[in-house]
Amino acid sequence: MAWLRKNLSGILMSFALALASIWLGNRYPIIGGPVFGIVIGISLNNTIGKPVWAEDGVKFTSKKILQWAIIVLGSGLSLTQVWKTGLQSLSVMLLTLTSAFIAAYGFGRLMKIPFKLTSLIGVGTAICGGSAIAAISPIIEAEEMEVAYSISTIFFFNIIAVLIFPPLGHLLGFSDTAFGLWAGTAVNDTSSVVAAGYAFSSHAGAYATIVKLTRTTMIIPISLIFAFAYAYNRKKSVKTGSSINYSFKRIFPWFILGFLAVSLLNTLGAFNECAVSILSTAGKFLIVMALTAIGLSADFRRMIKTGIKPLFLGLIVWVTVAVVSIGVQFITGQI
């Protein structure tokens, strides 16, 4: 196949670097494979540079394989379990999501941070870090640099959360359930949620994981909202006689429907425990592959020119979500 011959070398390069990133992530779980992947990619691209023969495959990996990974990750979700946990944590989840977007767009506008970068930081903090950023980026046609910067920002605060949340939770006298709900709604990446939860207690870790998986399903409505909003804005920009090629079908996030379909199959029992484990592992590996490719496409010099404002925005949104999560639990009597 022509597309395979064109992209194979870059795919294999991303695959090899992803293997190294996973190995490093297993050795240093507080950082994790996704962070190592994007850091290795950025480091290589901004020192020796990626080979010309790998460019097409790297681009393919950063976009298409990224979408496949999101679909495969749907196998780890049970919509029944999500529904039960969602009812228990709905108020906290909705208010943290709302506060994240209000803080992101409010302060993003004040600091004059580009809309796409603001959106990626907001959605990454509000929902589930790299996976949410990966889902939204093709919809809003974000550049690799914007994706790389936003993911780096999100994972930076993930690491801080893993270090400070457990002792802070004990200091504040949280119950296992209260801490699990806090970690599940205020820490972004799944691996970081698991690490923070289980560092507090086994029960907190288990509950935090379920809350986090429930929160992940918000990728679906948020992606659709972005798709419709972006399509509407694009349609408004098309003037009579313009040569702009507007196509809602082209920007619609079809892979999100795939994610939902696979989740539904898992809920109906189509996958046994072994299959779920294999698919979940494969999905996480594909995510690392895609993030490595994004890193290989990111121009660090352009990221530096963007300045530290996006990092500061990430801090503001993260703290907002953490405080709101505690506040809602306190008001509703869960703490």
ABEGO torsion letter per residue (X at the ends): XAAAAAAAAAAAAAAAAAAAAAAAAAABAAAEAAAAAAAAAAAAAABAEBBAAAAAAAAAAAAAAAAAAAAAAAAABBAAAAAAAAAAAAAAAAAAAAAAAAAAAAAAAAAGBBAAAAAAAAAAAABAEAAAAAAAAAAAGBBAAAAAAAAAAAAAAAAAAAAAAAAAAAAAGBBAAAAAAAAAAABABAAAAAAAAAAABAAAAAAAAAAAAAAAAAAAAAAAAAAAAAAAAAAAABBBGBABBBBAAAABBAAAAAAAAAAAAAAAGABBAAAAAAAAAAAAAAAAAAAAAAAAABBAAAAAAAEAAAAAAAAAAAAAAAAAAAAAAAAAGAX
